[in-house]
Amino acid sequence: MRLTRTLTAAAALVALTALTGCGGGEGELDSGLGGKNLPKAKDVASMERFVNTYTVCKDLETEASAGGAARSAFEKLPEGKAGGVKERAFCESDRGEPIVLMAISDMKKFQQGLKAKSEAGENGGALVGADFAVISEDEITTRGLKPSGLHILSCMPDFNSRIPSGYTKREGGVEGCITTDYFPI
């Protein structure tokens, strides 16, 4: 019985390492995050599997449903090459709340887009890995992703000033943006 559990745990570790990528390096993408060893995802399918490891991401689509909550909630997010986004997709939590998955090609441009949102009085934050972002306004989804290794990328001064001691707080690639392992939920 002990051998079976050990083999199962080893297989899970190998699968998780293959999914998230090990290391983090000082590559172009994560250099703007100031951290190492953040999870990686090479494509949308990898992001969907990653999120589903911790919470629910169902009914994946590449475009937000016409008139759906995802379209209105995320229409002002950085997108395309100018926003540092290579690809994005949408899914729903088990409660039907929208989630956006974003493959990031340029983390600095992505941060600039989030900072612009923050300066416009909107939510200027995202959960980030080395080369992808997950954005959800659903508290249960965010709470589920807390043990995933993702960090919060925030360009919101009010949030950034309230991070308690003992949590990681690193400057991002754009002035006023930070990454942290502090999840206030």
N, C-alpha and C positions, 0 to 999 in steps of 0.2 A: 504494500500500500504506500509506504514512504517513497519507494522508487517511482511509482506512478505519479505521485504528486510532484516529485522533483523533476521528472521528465516533462510533465505538463507545464510547470513553472518555467523551465528552460525553453520550451517551445514558445511560450507566450513572450518571453523576453526577446528571443530571436525575431519573432514576428513584429514586436513593437519597435525594436531597433531598426528593422528593415523599413518599417513604415515611417518612422519619424526621422530617420537619419541620425547618425551618431556624430558627435562633434558639433561644430558650428562654424569654426574657422573664422577668418577675418575677411570673408568674401565681400563683394560689393553690396550684396543685399543686407546682410546682418551687421555690417560695419556701422550703419546708421542707427543701430539699436544699442550699441554699447555693451552687449552681453554675448555670451557664448553658450553653446549647447542648447539653443532653442530648437524645438521640433521643426522638421522640414517636411514639405510635401511637394512632390514633383509635378502634380497635376490635380485637377478637380476631383478625380476619383480618389486620390490619396487623401485629400482634404476631407471628403465626405466620410471615408473610412475612419480617419482620425477622430472627427467629431463624434461619430457613432460609437466610438470606443468609450466615450465619457457621458454622452447624452444622446438625444434623438435629432437626426437630420433626415427628414423623409420628404418624398415627392420632389426630388431634385429637378431643377429646370435651369436652362441657361438665360432665360429672360424672366423678369418678374411678371407675374400674371397681370393682365390688363386690369387696372382698377384695384388690384389686390393690395393688401397691407404692405407687402414687400416693396412695391413700386413707390408708394408715398413715403415710407419710412427711410428708404435708402437712395432716393433719387439724387440727393446732393452729395453723395460720397465721391471721392476721387475715382476717376475711371479713365480707361484708355492710356495710351503712352504718356500723355501730358500729366496724368495722375499717378504714374508709376505702376499701373495695373495691367498685367498681361492678359488676365482672364478672370471672369467672375461668374458665379452661379448662385442660385437661390434655393433654399429648402425651408421646411417648416419644423418647428419643435413639435413634441407630442401634444402640445396644447394649441397648435395651429399658429403660433407666433413666427414671424419671418426671421430667417437667418441668411446672411450673405457670406459667401466664401470667396476670397479674392487671392489669386496668385499674383504676387508682387514682383515686378521686374526692376523697380528702382525705389528702394525704401525711403530715400530722402524726398523724392517727389511725392510719394504717398503721405509722408509726414507733413509736407507743405500743404497738401490738400486738407488734411485733418485740422491743421492749425487755422486755415482759412475758415473752416466750418466753425471752429471754436470762437474765432474773432467775430463771426456773424451771429453769435449767441446760440449756436447749436452744439450738440454732442460732438466733441472733437476727440473721441477715443475709440480704440479697437483692441481686440485680443490679437496678439501677433506671435508668430513663430519666426524662424529665420527668413523665410521666403513666402509667407502667406499670412492672411489676416482673416479672422472670423468676427463678424459683427452681428450682435443680437441685442435687442432691447428687452429680451425676456430674462428676468432675474434667475429663473430656474435653469435655463440653458447656461448662463454665465457661471452660476454656482457649480453646475456639473462639470464645467471645463476647468475649474480651479486646480485640480490635481494633475492637469494635463502637461504642465511645463510651459504653457503659453504665458506670456507676460501681458500686462496692460500697457498699451502705448497711449499716453494721454498728452494732449496739447491744451489742457484746461487748467489754468492757474489755480482755481479754487480747489480742484482735486489734488493737484501736485503739492500744494502747501499743507495738505492734511494727511500725508502718508506718515504713519507712526514709525518711531525708531525701530530698528531691527529688520526692516524690510529692505530689499534691494531697491535702489533708486539711482538710475543711470541717465545721464544726459543723452538725448536722441541726436539725430543728425541735423535737426533744425532747432534753433534757439526757442526755448519755451516748451519743447516736447521732451518727455521722459519715458522711460520704461520702468516698470516695477512688478514685483511679484505680490504686491498687496492687492487683494480683492476685497473691497469693502462690503461684500455680501455675506 
